[in-house]
């Protein structure tokens, strides 16, 4: 399911075509340190296998979405990043 955000971006399920930009992000040490807090070395094969499994067979509670700028915005239609959608548990406290 594609989820448009008002005016600027599109959130869509990750696809196999996203593996190249995901791998590029893993190779950026500064980005990994900022987003993950640490950066153990990963191989191209590991990254593609790890994310390929999440793309092909996502667990119900592990939904990742690609972020793409919408037409009319810089970088339109190009993978700009990803976001994790975690199900929220609502309860009475």
C-alpha positions in Angstrom: 0.0 0.0 0.0 1.3 3.4 -1.0 0.9 6.2 1.6 1.3 9.7 0.3 2.3 12.4 2.8 0.9 15.8 2.1 2.7 17.3 -0.9 6.3 16.2 -0.4 6.9 12.4 -0.1 5.5 9.0 -0.9 5.9 6.1 1.6 5.8 2.7 -0.2 6.8 -0.8 0.7 10.4 -1.6 0.1 11.1 -3.2 -3.3 14.0 -5.2 -4.7 15.1 -2.1 -6.7 15.8 -0.4 -3.3 18.7 -2.8 -2.5 21.3 -0.8 -4.3 20.6 2.5 -2.5 20.3 0.5 0.8 23.8 -1.0 0.2 25.2 2.5 -0.6 23.9 3.7 2.8 25.6 0.8 4.6 28.9 1.8 3.0 28.6 5.4 4.4 30.3 5.1 7.8 29.1 8.5 9.0 25.5 7.8 8.1 25.6 4.4 9.8 27.1 5.9 13.0 24.3 8.6 13.0 21.4 6.2 12.3 22.5 3.0 14.0 24.9 4.2 16.7 27.5 1.7 15.6 28.6 0.3 12.3 29.9 -3.2 12.2 31.2 -4.1 8.8 28.7 -5.8 6.6 29.2 -7.4 3.2 27.1 -6.6 0.1 25.9 -10.2 0.3 24.8 -9.9 3.9 23.0 -6.6 3.3 21.1 -7.8 0.2 20.1 -11.1 1.9 19.0 -9.3 5.1 16.9 -6.7 3.3 15.8 -9.0 0.5 14.1 -11.3 3.1 12.3 -8.3 4.6 11.2 -7.2 1.2 10.0 -10.6 0.0 8.5 -11.9 3.2 7.9 -9.1 5.7 6.8 -10.1 9.2 3.5 -8.5 10.2 5.2 -6.5 12.9 8.2 -5.5 10.8 7.0 -3.1 8.1 9.6 -0.9 6.3 8.7 1.7 3.8 10.8 3.5 1.2 10.7 7.3 1.2 10.4 8.9 -2.2 9.9 12.6 -3.1 6.7 13.1 -5.1 6.7 14.5 -8.6 7.5 18.2 -8.6 10.0 17.9 -5.8 13.8 17.5 -6.0 14.7 13.9 -6.4 11.2 12.8 -7.4 10.7 9.1 -7.7 14.1 8.3 -6.3 14.7 6.3 -3.1 15.6 8.9 -0.4 15.6 6.6 2.6 13.4 4.3 4.6 11.3 4.3 7.7 10.1 1.6 10.0 6.4 1.5 10.9 5.9 -0.2 14.3 2.4 -1.3 15.3 1.2 0.7 18.3 -0.3 -1.1 21.2 -3.0 0.9 22.8 -4.0 0.0 26.3 -5.4 1.5 29.5 -2.8 2.4 32.1 
